[in-house]
Amino acid sequence: MADSVSRRADRALNIPEFLVHYLLEVSANAYHSTDNPSGKINLGTIENKICEDIWLRKVEELTPLIVDKSSLYYYNLTGFDILRRNIGKFLGTKLKLSEPLDPEKIVLLDGVTAVLNATALAIADEGETILCPIPTYGRILNDIEEVAGARFYKVPMFKEYDTGDAAEFQLSVIEKYYHKAIDEGHTVKGVILCNPQNPTGKVYSKDDISSLLEFCASKKIHAVIDEIYALSCYDKPTFTSVLQCDIPDPCRTHFLWGFSKDLSLSGFRCGMIYSENTRLLDYVKKVAFFCSVPAPVQIILNAIISDSEWLDTVYFPSYQERQRENFEIACAGLEKIGIPFYHGTAGSYIWMNLTKYLSNKTEEEELALFHKLLEGGVYLCPGKEMISPYPGWFRLTFTTYKDHVIEGLKRMENILSTCSSA
Ligand SMILES: Cc1ncc(COP(=O)(O)O)c(C=O)c1O
């Protein structure tokens, strides 16, 4: 066959890129109140656009910094020393740690996507298994399976009608599914947990995380904690980082963070791992040859992350205020339409239960509703893409432009009013 590819490539090609496909489609015909009022509204992708004005001014101010010879040539591909040092200081302060993170234990790659892939490569051989509580950020499946060939094992953490504070993290569930996977013949190498969770916004407590760490240590499996929304809490309970917990197995506990969400800079492509496991870090450094953060980007990120005065007096106060404002608009809009939802206390999104608009709770009907909403002008993330155990849930991102949130909710109301609710 002329277009034959390796089994590895074939495996990756069999995992569809649904969200990327629709992001590009919707971006090509994006809504604008005057220039393109019939365009599509994107409430499906998690991007923080609420501080776009602030970031454009900041990036314009910092751009002259890249007119420097250090932008032009090879550099430390695992991350500039100064940037890793400043990230360590920044996270030490923001996560209320007793001291800055050791820059020697940080490696930077071009996004947490790349970090998840590198971590999977480092902790699991092909065919070995990583447990993942679901619903979850769905790309984790691609990130660990496509290149690393690890197996994603679903651990359902959400009951079908959880809309209040009922969606509790239950360690017993992970333990139960660990044993189930072992009984089925899997070799379990770790757990990947997003905290705060995407798509629910659930913030797990220090006790929850400590129990998870104890469990992983007892089974000698890795605990990979993705805290990419750590600084995006808008309500109580506030967030406690894994790095604030007593860590029983430091060499198998890994912390992930990046600039895409808390700092709104998803286009800059920068994520990091912090770990005590030097062999794992050395391996991730090898992977960095394939996906390092470009020098000009590191120069700008370093200027941003070291400017704590600007971050604390300009960016974070505006981010928090605007995030809260959009969150309230979204909640009020959903209540008006009569959509039940779960929202946790962090992140940029709300997890909505649209099952009453499906006559049968099937993936096909969920997809049909997705298309109906899209044709009506609103792009929402269907639950299947968040590996939801139940069809009919959708994720709505509220950290886009305020007028898009308002118009998107209006469109949802119109479209859903034409669906018979069960
Ligand atoms: C939980 C989680 N981890 C990782 C990522 C990917 O982040 P990055 O843009 O750094 O690759 C996302 C993006 O939505 C996410 O929600």
Ligand as a Chemical Component Dictionary entry (heavy atoms), coordinates in Angstrom:
data_LIG
# 
_chem_comp.id                   LIG 
_chem_comp.type                 NON-POLYMER 
_chem_comp.pdbx_formal_charge   0 
_chem_comp.three_letter_code    LIG 
# 
loop_
_chem_comp_atom.comp_id 
_chem_comp_atom.atom_id 
_chem_comp_atom.alt_atom_id 
_chem_comp_atom.type_symbol 
_chem_comp_atom.charge 
_chem_comp_atom.model_Cartn_x 
_chem_comp_atom.model_Cartn_y 
_chem_comp_atom.model_Cartn_z 
_chem_comp_atom.pdbx_ordinal 
LIG C1 C1 C 0 -6.124 19.168 32.357 1  
LIG C2 C2 C 0 -5.356 19.623 31.157 2  
LIG N1 N1 N 0 -4.064 19.251 31.022 3  
LIG C3 C3 C 0 -3.338 19.632 29.960 4  
LIG C4 C4 C 0 -3.875 20.419 28.964 5  
LIG C5 C5 C 0 -3.007 20.799 27.773 6  
LIG O1 O1 O 0 -2.346 21.971 28.011 7  
LIG P1 P1 P 0 -1.219 22.598 27.065 8  
LIG O2 O2 O 0 -1.859 23.708 26.308 9  
LIG O3 O3 O 0 -0.170 23.082 28.014 10 
LIG O4 O4 O 0 -0.708 21.515 26.181 11 
LIG C6 C6 C 0 -5.199 20.826 29.062 12 
LIG C7 C7 C 0 -5.824 21.637 27.998 13 
LIG O5 O5 O 0 -7.013 21.840 27.915 14 
LIG C8 C8 C 0 -5.953 20.429 30.191 15 
LIG O6 O6 O 0 -7.237 20.797 30.340 16 
# 
loop_
_chem_comp_bond.comp_id 
_chem_comp_bond.atom_id_1 
_chem_comp_bond.atom_id_2 
_chem_comp_bond.value_order 
_chem_comp_bond.pdbx_ordinal 
LIG C1 C2 SING 1  
LIG C2 N1 SING 2  
LIG C2 C8 DOUB 3  
LIG N1 C3 DOUB 4  
LIG C3 C4 SING 5  
LIG C4 C5 SING 6  
LIG C4 C6 DOUB 7  
LIG C5 O1 SING 8  
LIG O1 P1 SING 9  
LIG P1 O2 DOUB 10 
LIG P1 O3 SING 11 
LIG P1 O4 SING 12 
LIG C6 C7 SING 13 
LIG C6 C8 SING 14 
LIG C7 O5 DOUB 15 
LIG C8 O6 SING 16 
# 
